[in-house]
Amino acid sequence: MSHDGEPTPRRRRDAGMTREAILRSALTAFTRFGYDGVGVREIAQKAGVTAMLVNRYFGSKEGLFAEVVDVALAPRTVVGDDLSTLSRDAAAALVAKTAPEAESLDPFLLLLRSAANPRAAEILREGTQRHVERHLKSMVTGAHDAERTALFLSVIAGVWLMRKVIGNTALAEADPAVLSRHLEAMFQTLAEPAPDARTAPTAGDG
């Protein structure tokens, strides 16, 4: 403690390192076992701290999970930042990250293994909207942009599930270049502004 009553830099660094260790432990645990498959005590033990300290930093298991979701979903893993190459880059990234020999993507497994818990699903939905959906929607403009954005993300999740988790033979053995082209075409259809069907001319209009 310094003379003015403020914590010393050493103590502040230790607090930050402790918090980071808890988050790393929680990310690994929630990704591997899901929200319902692990408790605060196990997370604390792996981080080398007490469960009481975990609750002091994060308030509760729910609060810890919410921060883990933020940490997991904040990085850009498939959806990039360049609108001009959005579809091509997303297709290439998805094919590369779902290749049979590729490492599993923690954010997707976190969603998959925790979604059965209603509160965890709510936190995951909010995190996805905040970190991924909002970013993508800012680029997918035009009619029905919200629905097209959600469909774009659904394609990503579906391919990830079928190719990487279930191991669908056709997708797992597909030529990466061919698969990328198919996905790019799908993404491009969803990313481009589409005419609003409600304002489209009917057959009798002349």
N, CA, C and O of each residue as an XYZ file, in Angstrom:
824
protein
N       0.847     -1.194      0.000
C       0.000      0.000      0.000
C       0.877      1.237      0.000
O       1.814      1.337      0.793
N       0.583      2.180     -0.883
C       1.369      3.405     -0.957
C       0.963      4.351      0.160
O      -0.023      4.109      0.856
N       1.738      5.455      0.338
C       1.488      6.398      1.424
C       0.136      7.092      1.281
O      -0.453      7.493      2.285
N      -0.370      7.244      0.056
C      -1.655      7.939     -0.117
C      -2.848      7.003     -0.049
O      -3.978      7.411     -0.315
N      -2.602      5.759      0.303
C      -3.701      4.818      0.492
C      -4.083      4.041     -0.758
O      -4.961      3.181     -0.701
N      -3.435      4.331     -1.897
C      -3.750      3.617     -3.134
C      -2.967      2.314     -3.203
O      -1.856      2.240     -2.678
N      -3.531      1.261     -3.852
C      -2.794      0.010     -4.018
C      -1.528      0.248     -4.829
O      -1.500      1.108     -5.709
N      -0.507     -0.498     -4.538
C       0.747     -0.359     -5.281
C       0.571     -0.953     -6.670
O      -0.315     -1.784     -6.873
N       1.404     -0.541     -7.642
C       1.318     -1.132     -8.977
C       1.432     -2.651     -8.960
O       0.782     -3.335     -9.749
N       2.263     -3.180     -8.055
C       2.433     -4.629     -7.963
C       1.121     -5.302     -7.634
O       0.769     -6.311     -8.246
N       0.389     -4.757     -6.672
C      -0.888     -5.344     -6.268
C      -1.907     -5.245     -7.391
O      -2.701     -6.166     -7.587
N      -1.898     -4.123     -8.144
C      -2.829     -3.978     -9.252
C      -2.529     -5.005    -10.340
O      -3.443     -5.592    -10.919
N      -1.234     -5.218    -10.613
C      -0.868     -6.214    -11.617
C      -1.281     -7.611    -11.175
O      -1.757     -8.405    -11.986
N      -1.102     -7.912     -9.896
C      -1.491     -9.226     -9.394
C      -2.991     -9.435     -9.547
O      -3.423    -10.527     -9.915
N      -3.781     -8.425     -9.276
C      -5.230     -8.522     -9.413
C      -5.613     -8.775    -10.866
O      -6.488     -9.591    -11.154
N      -4.954     -8.072    -11.773
C      -5.235     -8.272    -13.188
C      -4.854     -9.665    -13.650
O      -5.578    -10.284    -14.430
N      -3.720    -10.161    -13.172
C      -3.283    -11.507    -13.543
C      -4.222    -12.564    -12.985
O      -4.504    -13.565    -13.643
N      -4.705    -12.339    -11.771
C      -5.644    -13.287    -11.163
C      -6.947    -13.338    -11.957
O      -7.484    -14.413    -12.225
N      -7.439    -12.177    -12.323
C      -8.679    -12.101    -13.104
C      -8.516    -12.793    -14.446
O      -9.408    -13.512    -14.898
N      -7.378    -12.573    -15.077
C      -7.096    -13.196    -16.365
C      -6.997    -14.710    -16.233
O      -7.470    -15.439    -17.105
N      -6.392    -15.186    -15.161
C      -6.269    -16.630    -14.938
C      -7.640    -17.271    -14.753
O      -7.890    -18.372    -15.243
N      -8.522    -16.577    -14.045
C      -9.880    -17.097    -13.845
C     -10.623    -17.150    -15.173
O     -11.303    -18.135    -15.461
N     -10.503    -16.105    -15.981
C     -11.178    -16.075    -17.278
C     -10.666    -17.185    -18.195
O     -11.455    -17.840    -18.877
N      -9.358    -17.397    -18.214
C      -8.795    -18.459    -19.052
C      -9.298    -19.824    -18.606
O      -9.660    -20.662    -19.432
N      -9.320    -20.043    -17.297
C      -9.814    -21.306    -16.766
C     -11.284    -21.510    -17.096
O     -11.701    -22.607    -17.466
N     -12.062    -20.445    -16.961
C     -13.496    -20.527    -17.232
C     -13.770    -20.766    -18.708
O     -14.655    -21.548    -19.054
N     -13.020    -20.100    -19.584
C     -13.205    -20.294    -21.019
C     -12.950    -21.746    -21.406
O     -13.716    -22.341    -22.164
N     -11.873    -22.304    -20.881
C     -11.563    -23.703    -21.165
C     -12.646    -24.628    -20.627
O     -13.087    -25.546    -21.318
N     -13.073    -24.384    -19.396
C     -14.056    -25.262    -18.755
C     -15.418    -25.188    -19.421
O     -16.024    -26.221    -19.704
N     -15.912    -23.974    -19.678
C     -17.226    -23.816    -20.300
C     -17.215    -24.351    -21.739
O     -18.211    -24.907    -22.202
N     -16.100    -24.184    -22.436
C     -16.007    -24.684    -23.806
C     -15.997    -26.204    -23.823
O     -16.599    -26.820    -24.703
N     -15.330    -26.800    -22.877
C     -15.206    -28.258    -22.846
C     -16.454    -28.947    -22.292
O     -16.868    -29.992    -22.794
N     -17.045    -28.359    -21.260
C     -18.128    -29.058    -20.556
C     -19.481    -28.358    -20.650
O     -20.494    -28.943    -20.267
N     -19.525    -27.135    -21.143
C     -20.782    -26.409    -21.200
C     -21.111    -25.751    -19.872
O     -20.492    -26.042    -18.849
N     -22.094    -24.859    -19.903
C     -22.448    -24.084    -18.709
C     -22.866    -24.989    -17.550
O     -22.470    -24.759    -16.407
N     -23.668    -26.020    -17.844
C     -24.179    -26.886    -16.780
C     -23.194    -27.971    -16.361
O     -23.417    -28.658    -15.364
N     -22.113    -28.129    -17.111
C     -21.201    -29.232    -16.845
C     -20.043    -28.911    -15.932
O     -19.217    -29.781    -15.658
N     -19.961    -27.682    -15.453
C     -18.836    -27.307    -14.602
C     -19.300    -26.273    -13.588
O     -20.195    -25.478    -13.872
N     -18.698    -26.282    -12.415
C     -19.057    -25.338    -11.364
C     -17.936    -24.359    -11.074
O     -16.815    -24.514    -11.558
N     -18.252    -23.356    -10.283
C     -17.280    -22.321     -9.931
C     -16.095    -22.926     -9.194
O     -14.958    -22.495     -9.390
N     -16.346    -23.919     -8.350
C     -15.257    -24.524     -7.575
C     -14.204    -25.149     -8.489
O     -13.005    -24.992     -8.260
N     -14.661    -25.866     -9.536
C     -13.705    -26.490    -10.451
C     -12.924    -25.435    -11.240
O     -11.719    -25.573    -11.452
N     -13.615    -24.395    -11.666
C     -12.948    -23.314    -12.404
C     -11.907    -22.643    -11.521
O     -10.792    -22.364    -11.963
N     -12.278    -22.386    -10.270
C     -11.352    -21.747     -9.334
C     -10.127    -22.613     -9.091
O      -9.006    -22.107     -9.039
N     -10.336    -23.916     -8.943
C      -9.218    -24.830     -8.668
C      -8.211    -24.814     -9.809
O      -7.003    -24.779     -9.575
N      -8.707    -24.839    -11.045
C      -7.810    -24.821    -12.202
C      -7.066    -23.493    -12.317
O      -5.953    -23.441    -12.839
N      -7.692    -22.416    -11.823
C      -7.054    -21.099    -11.874
C      -6.127    -20.872    -10.693
O      -5.398    -19.881    -10.663
N      -6.144    -21.781     -9.713
C      -5.297    -21.648     -8.542
C      -5.798    -20.640     -7.527
O      -5.014    -20.042     -6.791
N      -7.132    -20.452     -7.491
C      -7.731    -19.509     -6.539
C      -8.899    -20.197     -5.844
O      -9.196    -21.361     -6.113
N      -9.552    -19.475     -4.956
C     -10.715    -20.016     -4.264
C     -11.997    -19.607     -4.982
O     -12.024    -18.626     -5.725
N     -13.055    -20.374     -4.748
C     -14.355    -20.035     -5.329
C     -14.831    -18.678     -4.828
O     -15.498    -17.947     -5.560
N     -14.498    -18.338     -3.596
C     -14.884    -17.048     -3.036
C     -14.253    -15.907     -3.838
O     -14.877    -14.869     -4.056
N     -13.017    -16.115     -4.269
C     -12.335    -15.078     -5.037
C     -12.966    -14.931     -6.422
O     -13.067    -13.818     -6.937
N     -13.385    -16.028     -7.022
C     -14.074    -15.967     -8.307
C     -15.340    -15.123     -8.186
O     -15.609    -14.260     -9.022
N     -16.107    -15.384     -7.140
C     -17.338    -14.625     -6.937
C     -17.050    -13.163     -6.623
O     -17.850    -12.289     -6.959
N     -15.926    -12.889     -5.988
C     -15.576    -11.501     -5.686
C     -15.294    -10.734     -6.972
O     -15.652     -9.562     -7.094
N     -14.654    -11.394     -7.928
C     -14.309    -10.729     -9.191
C     -15.494    -10.653    -10.152
O     -15.654     -9.663    -10.865
N     -16.323    -11.694    -10.174
C     -17.343    -11.789    -11.221
C     -18.775    -11.839    -10.687
O     -19.724    -11.824    -11.470
N     -18.938    -11.898     -9.392
C     -20.266    -11.846     -8.806
C     -20.958    -13.185     -8.693
O     -21.572    -13.478     -7.666
N     -20.873    -14.009     -9.730
C     -21.559    -15.297     -9.750
C     -21.072    -16.098    -10.953
O     -20.326    -15.591    -11.791
N     -21.497    -17.336    -11.026
C     -21.182    -18.165    -12.189
C     -21.761    -17.539    -13.454
O     -21.124    -17.542    -14.507
N     -22.961    -17.009    -13.342
C     -23.612    -16.366    -14.484
C     -22.816    -15.156    -14.966
O     -22.625    -14.961    -16.166
N     -22.357    -14.348    -14.015
C     -21.549    -13.188    -14.378
C     -20.241    -13.582    -15.019
O     -19.787    -12.934    -15.962
N     -19.627    -14.646    -14.513
C     -18.388    -15.147    -15.096
C     -18.628    -15.642    -16.514
O     -17.839    -15.362    -17.417
N     -19.712    -16.372    -16.709
C     -20.031    -16.893    -18.039
C     -20.251    -15.750    -19.027
O     -19.809    -15.828    -20.174
N     -20.927    -14.696    -18.594
C     -21.183    -13.549    -19.474
C     -19.864    -12.922    -19.946
O     -19.738    -12.537    -21.109
N     -18.895    -12.823    -19.051
C     -17.606    -12.246    -19.442
C     -16.841    -13.200    -20.351
O     -16.147    -12.756    -21.267
N     -16.957    -14.488    -20.114
C     -16.321    -15.471    -20.985
C     -16.901    -15.369    -22.397
O     -16.163    -15.441    -23.380
N     -18.212    -15.202    -22.498
C     -18.856    -15.060    -23.809
C     -18.310    -13.838    -24.532
O     -18.038    -13.895    -25.731
N     -18.148    -12.732    -23.811
C     -17.589    -11.528    -24.417
C     -16.172    -11.777    -24.931
O     -15.826    -11.363    -26.038
N     -15.361    -12.452    -24.128
C     -13.983    -12.737    -24.519
C     -13.952    -13.658    -25.737
O     -13.127    -13.475    -26.632
N     -14.839    -14.638    -25.774
C     -14.825    -15.625    -26.849
C     -15.341    -15.069    -28.168
O     -14.848    -15.436    -29.235
N     -16.337    -14.180    -28.100
C     -16.994    -13.730    -29.323
C     -16.450    -12.425    -29.883
O     -16.760    -12.067    -31.019
N     -15.658    -11.719    -29.117
C     -15.153    -10.422    -29.578
C     -14.222    -10.534    -30.796
O     -14.344     -9.717    -31.708
N     -13.294    -11.512    -30.855
C     -12.399    -11.582    -32.022
C     -13.158    -11.922    -33.302
O     -14.167    -12.626    -33.262
N     -12.676    -11.424    -34.428
C     -13.240    -11.744    -35.735
C     -12.661    -13.085    -36.186
O     -11.461    -13.181    -36.445
N     -13.488    -14.107    -36.282
C     -12.995    -15.428    -36.655
C     -13.405    -15.834    -38.073
O     -12.623    -16.465    -38.784
N     -14.607    -15.483    -38.482
C     -15.092    -15.814    -39.826
C     -15.539    -14.558    -40.564
O     -15.178    -14.366    -41.725
N     -16.309    -13.711    -39.916
C     -16.818    -12.487    -40.537
C     -15.774    -11.388    -40.417
O     -15.391    -11.008    -39.310
N     -15.319    -10.884    -41.539
C     -14.284     -9.858    -41.537
C     -14.844     -8.449    -41.493
O     -15.991     -8.237    -41.099
N     -14.020     -7.479    -41.904
C     -14.380     -6.072    -41.828
C     -14.520     -5.402    -43.185
O     -14.993     -4.268    -43.265
N     -14.123     -6.074    -44.238
C     -14.116     -5.462    -45.567
C     -15.346     -5.895    -46.347
O     -15.471     -7.061    -46.721
N     -16.254     -4.957    -46.592
C     -17.492     -5.285    -47.294
C     -17.226     -5.796    -48.701
O     -17.932     -6.683    -49.180
N     -16.214     -5.247    -49.371
C     -15.958     -5.619    -50.761
C     -15.520     -7.075    -50.908
O     -15.682     -7.666    -51.976
N     -14.973     -7.649    -49.854
C     -14.519     -9.049    -49.902
C     -15.191     -9.902    -48.825
O     -14.708    -10.986    -48.497
N     -16.291     -9.419    -48.283
C     -16.951    -10.089    -47.159
C     -17.287    -11.543    -47.464
O     -16.924    -12.441    -46.705
N     -17.978    -11.773    -48.570
C     -18.437    -13.128    -48.883
C     -17.275    -14.068    -49.162
O     -17.254    -15.198    -48.674
N     -16.307    -13.601    -49.948
C     -15.153    -14.435    -50.277
C     -14.330    -14.757    -49.035
O     -13.924    -15.901    -48.831
N     -14.086    -13.742    -48.206
C     -13.265    -13.956    -47.012
C     -13.968    -14.860    -46.006
O     -13.338    -15.724    -45.396
N     -15.283    -14.661    -45.833
C     -16.037    -15.494    -44.887
C     -16.049    -16.944    -45.341
O     -15.903    -17.854    -44.526
N     -16.224    -17.162    -46.644
C     -16.231    -18.525    -47.178
C     -14.882    -19.196    -46.968
O     -14.809    -20.341    -46.523
N     -13.823    -18.476    -47.290
C     -12.478    -19.050    -47.145
C     -12.166    -19.355    -45.689
O     -11.618    -20.412    -45.376
N     -12.514    -18.427    -44.795
C     -12.240    -18.637    -43.374
C     -13.037    -19.817    -42.827
O     -12.514    -20.619    -42.053
N     -14.299    -19.921    -43.228
C     -15.151    -21.005    -42.733
C     -14.626    -22.358    -43.198
O     -14.581    -23.307    -42.415
N     -14.231    -22.455    -44.456
C     -13.705    -23.717    -44.980
C     -12.412    -24.093    -44.259
O     -12.211    -25.253    -43.900
N     -11.539    -23.112    -44.049
C     -10.263    -23.391    -43.386
C     -10.463    -23.821    -41.936
O      -9.804    -24.745    -41.460
N     -11.370    -23.151    -41.242
C     -11.547    -23.417    -39.816
C     -12.379    -24.664    -39.541
O     -12.368    -25.180    -38.423
N     -13.105    -25.154    -40.555
C     -13.883    -26.382    -40.365
C     -13.226    -27.583    -41.024
O     -13.808    -28.668    -41.056
N     -12.024    -27.403    -41.548
C     -11.315    -28.541    -42.137
C     -11.114    -29.621    -41.074
O     -10.894    -29.300    -39.906
N     -11.187    -30.890    -41.462
C     -11.053    -31.983    -40.484
C      -9.804    -31.885    -39.625
O      -9.825    -32.256    -38.452
N      -8.707    -31.383    -40.206
C      -7.451    -31.319    -39.452
C      -7.304    -30.027    -38.656
O      -6.353    -29.890    -37.885
N      -8.225    -29.075    -38.825
C      -8.122    -27.788    -38.129
C      -8.508    -27.934    -36.657
O      -9.275    -28.821    -36.284
N      -7.964    -27.054    -35.845
C      -8.339    -27.044    -34.438
C      -9.786    -26.575    -34.292
O     -10.274    -25.779    -35.095
N     -10.462    -27.075    -33.264
C     -11.847    -26.675    -33.037
C     -11.896    -25.212    -32.626
O     -11.007    -24.718    -31.932
N     -12.946    -24.527    -33.063
C     -13.109    -23.116    -32.727
C     -13.861    -22.989    -31.409
O     -15.021    -23.387    -31.307
N     -13.200    -22.437    -30.410
C     -13.783    -22.354    -29.080
C     -15.137    -21.655    -29.032
O     -16.042    -22.159    -28.367
N     -15.321    -20.510    -29.710
C     -16.626    -19.840    -29.600
C     -17.790    -20.719    -30.037
O     -18.846    -20.706    -29.405
N     -17.608    -21.481    -31.108
C     -18.703    -22.322    -31.568
C     -18.997    -23.437    -30.573
O     -20.160    -23.726    -30.292
N     -17.957    -24.064    -30.041
C     -18.170    -25.128    -29.064
C     -18.781    -24.576    -27.778
O     -19.571    -25.252    -27.120
N     -18.415    -23.357    -27.429
C     -19.010    -22.716    -26.260
C     -20.511    -22.574    -26.448
O     -21.285    -22.866    -25.537
N     -20.928    -22.122    -27.637
C     -22.351    -22.001    -27.932
C     -23.029    -23.358    -27.936
O     -24.086    -23.542    -27.332
N     -22.414    -24.297    -28.619
C     -23.023    -25.610    -28.799
C     -23.249    -26.328    -27.476
O     -24.299    -26.936    -27.268
N     -22.273    -26.259    -26.586
C     -22.333    -27.048    -25.357
C     -23.041    -26.342    -24.205
O     -23.282    -26.953    -23.163
N     -23.372    -25.080    -24.375
C     -24.033    -24.347    -23.291
C     -25.461    -23.938    -23.624
O     -26.195    -23.492    -22.742
N     -25.865    -24.083    -24.879
C     -27.157    -23.553    -25.317
C     -28.356    -24.239    -24.685
O     -29.451    -23.676    -24.700
N     -28.190    -25.445    -24.124
C     -29.323    -26.153    -23.529
C     -29.823    -25.468    -22.265
O     -30.979    -25.647    -21.881
N     -28.964    -24.682    -21.613
C     -29.392    -23.953    -20.416
C     -30.059    -22.650    -20.851
O     -29.443    -21.853    -21.559
N     -31.313    -22.419    -20.437
C     -32.039    -21.234    -20.917
C     -31.336    -19.916    -20.628
O     -31.296    -19.046    -21.497
N     -30.781    -19.744    -19.433
C     -30.110    -18.488    -19.117
C     -28.806    -18.358    -19.887
O     -28.460    -17.272    -20.351
N     -28.080    -19.469    -20.024
C     -26.848    -19.435    -20.812
C     -27.163    -19.104    -22.262
O     -26.435    -18.344    -22.901
N     -28.252    -19.676    -22.787
C     -28.654    -19.388    -24.169
C     -28.975    -17.909    -24.345
O     -28.649    -17.319    -25.375
N     -29.609    -17.315    -23.352
C     -29.922    -15.887    -23.411
C     -28.637    -15.049    -23.439
O     -28.526    -14.094    -24.208
N     -27.679    -15.414    -22.601
C     -26.393    -14.693    -22.575
C     -25.659    -14.873    -23.901
O     -25.065    -13.927    -24.419
N     -25.701    -16.075    -24.444
C     -25.063    -16.333    -25.723
C     -25.734    -15.547    -26.847
O     -25.060    -15.010    -27.726
N     -27.059    -15.483    -26.813
C     -27.776    -14.719    -27.840
C     -27.401    -13.243    -27.778
O     -27.144    -12.612    -28.803
N     -27.372    -12.702    -26.563
C     -27.011    -11.290    -26.401
C     -25.571    -11.036    -26.845
O     -25.284    -10.027    -27.488
N     -24.673    -11.950    -26.500
C     -23.277    -11.796    -26.889
C     -23.092    -11.889    -28.397
O     -22.330    -11.120    -28.982
N     -23.789    -12.832    -29.026
C     -23.709    -12.975    -30.480
C     -24.230    -11.726    -31.178
O     -23.632    -11.245    -32.140
N     -25.344    -11.207    -30.687
C     -25.903     -9.991    -31.273
C     -24.966     -8.800    -31.098
O     -24.828     -7.972    -31.999
N     -24.334     -8.720    -29.955
C     -23.477     -7.576    -29.640
C     -22.156     -7.624    -30.411
O     -21.688     -6.592    -30.893
N     -21.562     -8.788    -30.531
C     -20.216     -8.874    -31.092
C     -20.176     -9.300    -32.559
O     -19.271     -8.890    -33.287
N     -21.124    -10.104    -33.007
C     -21.063    -10.640    -34.364
C     -22.198    -10.096    -35.231
O     -21.960     -9.546    -36.306
N     -23.415    -10.254    -34.759
C     -24.569     -9.877    -35.572
C     -24.608     -8.377    -35.850
O     -24.885     -7.966    -36.977
N     -24.338     -7.572    -34.857
C     -24.360     -6.122    -35.042
C     -23.311     -5.685    -36.056
O     -23.570     -4.833    -36.906
N     -22.121     -6.281    -35.955
C     -21.046     -5.955    -36.896
C     -21.432     -6.343    -38.321
O     -21.256     -5.556    -39.251
N     -21.955     -7.551    -38.491
C     -22.329     -8.014    -39.828
C     -23.490     -7.188    -40.386
O     -23.494     -6.841    -41.567
N     -24.458     -6.879    -39.550
C     -25.631     -6.121    -39.997
C     -25.240     -4.727    -40.473
O     -25.917     -4.154    -41.327
N     -24.155     -4.173    -39.929
C     -23.713     -2.852    -40.370
C     -23.221     -2.879    -41.812
O     -23.146     -1.834    -42.460
N     -22.887     -4.059    -42.320
C     -22.432     -4.194    -43.701
C     -23.516     -4.730    -44.623
O     -23.539     -4.408    -45.811
N     -24.420     -5.551    -44.080
C     -25.507     -6.127    -44.876
C     -26.677     -5.149    -44.846
O     -27.523     -5.207    -43.953
N     -26.717     -4.260    -45.817
C     -27.738     -3.227    -45.840
C     -28.827     -3.565    -46.854
O     -28.681     -4.495    -47.647
N     -29.914     -2.805    -46.821
C     -31.005     -3.016    -47.756
C     -32.185     -3.699    -47.102
O     -32.236     -3.848    -45.881
N     -33.135     -4.111    -47.925
C     -34.372     -4.718    -47.425
C     -34.088     -6.001    -46.656
O     -33.255     -6.815    -47.056
N     -34.789     -6.162    -45.557
C     -34.702     -7.390    -44.741
C     -33.275     -7.669    -44.281
O     -32.846     -8.822    -44.235
N     -32.545     -6.613    -43.942
C     -31.154     -6.797    -43.550
C     -31.006     -7.637    -42.286
O     -30.049     -8.401    -42.164
N     -31.937     -7.506    -41.346
C     -31.844     -8.286    -40.108
C     -31.990     -9.778    -40.387
O     -31.233    -10.593    -39.858
N     -32.968    -10.131    -41.220
C     -33.182    -11.532    -41.544
C     -32.013    -12.098    -42.344
O     -31.578    -13.224    -42.100
N     -31.504    -11.323    -43.297
C     -30.381    -11.787    -44.112
C     -29.127    -11.949    -43.275
O     -28.346    -12.876    -43.492
N     -28.930    -11.050    -42.316
C     -27.793    -11.186    -41.406
C     -27.900    -12.467    -40.590
O     -26.928    -13.210    -40.455
N     -29.091    -12.720    -40.046
C     -29.294    -13.925    -39.244
C     -29.096    -15.184    -40.079
O     -28.543    -16.172    -39.594
N     -29.548    -15.153    -41.342
C     -29.358    -16.306    -42.215
C     -27.878    -16.512    -42.536
O     -27.409    -17.647    -42.607
N     -27.158    -15.436    -42.726
C     -25.717    -15.504    -42.976
C     -25.032    -16.237    -41.821
O     -24.226    -17.142    -42.041
N     -25.360    -15.838    -40.592
C     -24.764    -16.474    -39.420
C     -25.243    -17.919    -39.263
O     -24.499    -18.776    -38.787
N     -26.475    -18.181    -39.661
C     -27.000    -19.545    -39.573
C     -26.267    -20.483    -40.522
O     -26.033    -21.645    -40.190
N     -25.906    -19.988    -41.692
C     -25.122    -20.799    -42.629
C     -23.765    -21.140    -42.010
O     -23.303    -22.278    -42.094
N     -23.142    -20.152    -41.396
C     -21.853    -20.399    -40.737
C     -22.000    -21.478    -39.667
O     -21.221    -22.430    -39.620
N     -23.008    -21.318    -38.810
C     -23.208    -22.285    -37.726
C     -23.549    -23.664    -38.264
O     -23.069    -24.673    -37.746
N     -24.385    -23.712    -39.312
C     -24.781    -25.002    -39.869
C     -23.627    -25.749    -40.503
O     -23.482    -26.957    -40.313
N     -22.805    -25.034    -41.254
C     -21.638    -25.667    -41.879
C     -20.678    -26.149    -40.802
O     -20.110    -27.237    -40.899
N     -20.502    -25.314    -39.764
C     -19.605    -25.713    -38.683
C     -20.090    -27.005    -38.020
O     -19.305    -27.921    -37.773
N     -21.372    -27.062    -37.742
C     -21.928    -28.241    -37.088
C     -21.807    -29.474    -37.977
O     -21.322    -30.514    -37.532
N     -22.243    -29.365    -39.222
C     -22.280    -30.519    -40.108
C     -20.881    -30.993    -40.516
O     -20.626    -32.194    -40.594
N     -19.980    -30.040    -40.774
C     -18.660    -30.435    -41.281
C     -17.682    -30.789    -40.171
O     -16.950    -31.774    -40.269
N     -17.673    -29.978    -39.111
C     -16.641    -30.149    -38.087
C     -17.085    -31.037    -36.934
O     -16.310    -31.866    -36.458
N     -18.323    -30.873    -36.482
C     -18.776    -31.622    -35.303
C     -19.347    -32.976    -35.693
O     -18.936    -34.002    -35.151
N     -20.291    -32.989    -36.629
C     -20.919    -34.244    -37.048
C     -20.025    -34.989    -38.040
O     -20.021    -36.219    -38.075
N     -19.273    -34.245    -38.840
C     -18.374    -34.880    -39.798
C     -19.077    -35.405    -41.029
O     -18.743    -36.478    -41.533
N     -20.064    -34.645    -41.521
C     -20.749    -35.040    -42.746
C     -19.722    -35.379    -43.827
O     -18.828    -34.584    -44.116
N     -19.860    -36.569    -44.421
C     -18.842    -37.068    -45.343
C     -18.651    -36.159    -46.549
O     -17.519    -35.844    -46.916
N     -19.747    -35.736    -47.167
C     -19.644    -34.906    -48.367
C     -18.928    -33.599    -48.074
O     -18.114    -33.148    -48.880
N     -19.218    -32.982    -46.935
C     -18.586    -31.714    -46.587
C     -17.145    -31.918    -46.125
O     -16.262    -31.130    -46.460
N     -16.916    -32.973    -45.360
C     -15.567    -33.229    -44.841
C     -14.590    -33.569    -45.953
O     -13.409    -33.230    -45.874
N     -15.085    -34.245    -47.001
C     -14.211    -34.687    -48.089
C     -14.266    -33.771    -49.302
O     -13.627    -34.049    -50.317
N     -15.013    -32.694    -49.210
C     -15.168    -31.784    -50.345
C     -13.857    -31.087    -50.680
O     -13.030    -30.835    -49.803
N     -13.681    -30.783    -51.950
C     -12.549    -29.967    -52.378
C     -12.711    -28.584    -51.756
O     -13.732    -27.933    -51.977
N     -11.731    -28.119    -50.985
C     -11.874    -26.826    -50.307
C     -12.198    -25.669    -51.252
O     -12.989    -24.791    -50.908
N     -11.593    -25.663    -52.436
C     -11.847    -24.578    -53.384
C     -13.283    -24.605    -53.881
O     -13.917    -23.558    -54.012
N     -13.800    -25.797    -54.159
C     -15.187    -25.919    -54.620
C     -16.151    -25.515    -53.514
O     -17.113    -24.785    -53.754
N     -15.890    -25.991    -52.311
C     -16.749    -25.653    -51.178
C     -16.733    -24.146    -50.931
O     -17.774    -23.555    -50.642
N     -15.581    -23.531    -51.039
C     -15.476    -22.085    -50.854
C     -16.306    -21.330    -51.885
O     -16.952    -20.335    -51.559
N     -16.287    -21.802    -53.125
C     -17.056    -21.128    -54.173
C     -18.556    -21.216    -53.905
O     -19.282    -20.237    -54.078
N     -19.011    -22.383    -53.484
C     -20.434    -22.549    -53.173
C     -20.838    -21.620    -52.029
O     -21.865    -20.944    -52.094
N     -20.016    -21.599    -50.986
C     -20.326    -20.763    -49.825
C     -20.264    -19.283    -50.180
O     -21.095    -18.500    -49.720
N     -19.305    -18.899    -50.978
C     -19.202    -17.492    -51.373
C     -20.457    -17.055    -52.113
O     -20.953    -15.949    -51.896
N     -20.975    -17.916    -52.986
C     -22.198    -17.580    -53.719
C     -23.383    -17.419    -52.767
O     -24.188    -16.502    -52.924
N     -23.486    -18.302    -51.789
C     -24.567    -18.197    -50.809
C     -24.439    -16.923    -49.994
O     -25.416    -16.199    -49.803
N     -23.236    -16.650    -49.515
C     -23.011    -15.449    -48.710
C     -23.277    -14.183    -49.528
O     -23.834    -13.210    -49.021
N     -22.875    -14.211    -50.788
C     -23.075    -13.037    -51.636
C     -24.564    -12.761    -51.838
O     -24.990    -11.606    -51.843
N     -25.347    -13.814    -52.003
C     -26.791    -13.657    -52.145
C     -27.397    -13.011    -50.902
O     -28.292    -12.172    -51.004
N     -26.911    -13.404    -49.740
C     -27.435    -12.856    -48.489
C     -26.901    -11.455    -48.204
O     -27.592    -10.643    -47.588
N     -25.691    -11.170    -48.642
C     -25.080     -9.882    -48.331
C     -25.573     -8.761    -49.237
O     -25.617     -7.602    -48.825
N     -25.942     -9.102    -50.467
C     -26.375     -8.071    -51.411
C     -27.800     -7.628    -51.103
O     -28.643     -8.460    -50.767
N     -28.080     -6.334    -51.211
C     -29.460     -5.859    -51.033
C     -30.376     -6.522    -52.047
O     -30.053     -6.602    -53.232
N     -31.521     -6.997    -51.572
C     -32.481     -7.672    -52.450
C     -33.741     -6.835    -52.563
O     -34.096     -6.133    -51.616
N     -34.434     -6.892    -53.710
C     -35.692     -6.144    -53.842
C     -36.697     -6.597    -52.803
O     -36.742     -7.774    -52.448
N     -37.496     -5.674    -52.317
C     -38.540     -6.008    -51.354
C     -39.713     -6.609    -52.110
O     -40.313     -5.968    -52.973
N     -40.031     -7.859    -51.766
C     -41.107     -8.552    -52.466
C     -42.430     -7.819    -52.380
O     -43.277     -7.962    -53.262
N     -42.617     -7.042    -51.335
C     -43.905     -6.351    -51.170
C     -44.069     -5.233    -52.170
O     -45.192     -4.795    -52.419
N     -42.954     -4.746    -52.766
C     -43.042     -3.650    -53.719
C     -42.763     -4.106    -55.142
O     -42.742     -3.294    -56.066
N     -42.547     -5.407    -55.319
C     -42.258     -5.930    -56.660
C     -43.498     -5.831    -57.535
O     -44.605     -6.014    -57.029
N     -43.359     -5.548    -58.827
C     -44.522     -5.446    -59.714
C     -45.176     -6.794    -59.898
O     -44.497     -7.820    -59.904
N     -46.482     -6.806    -60.049
C     -47.215     -8.036    -60.287
C     -47.288     -8.310    -61.786
O     -46.903     -7.465    -62.595
N     -47.783     -9.495    -62.155
C     -47.824     -9.898    -63.562
C     -48.710     -8.964    -64.377
O     -48.482     -8.784    -65.574
N     -49.724     -8.363    -63.740
C     -50.653     -7.503    -64.463
C     -50.196     -6.073    -64.590
O     -50.834     -5.276    -65.278
N     -49.076     -5.726    -63.924
C     -48.600     -4.349    -64.019
C     -47.982     -4.106    -65.392
O     -47.272     -4.960    -65.923
N     -48.246     -2.981    -65.938
C     -47.664     -2.730    -67.233
C     -47.061     -1.392    -67.342
O     -46.526     -1.040    -68.393
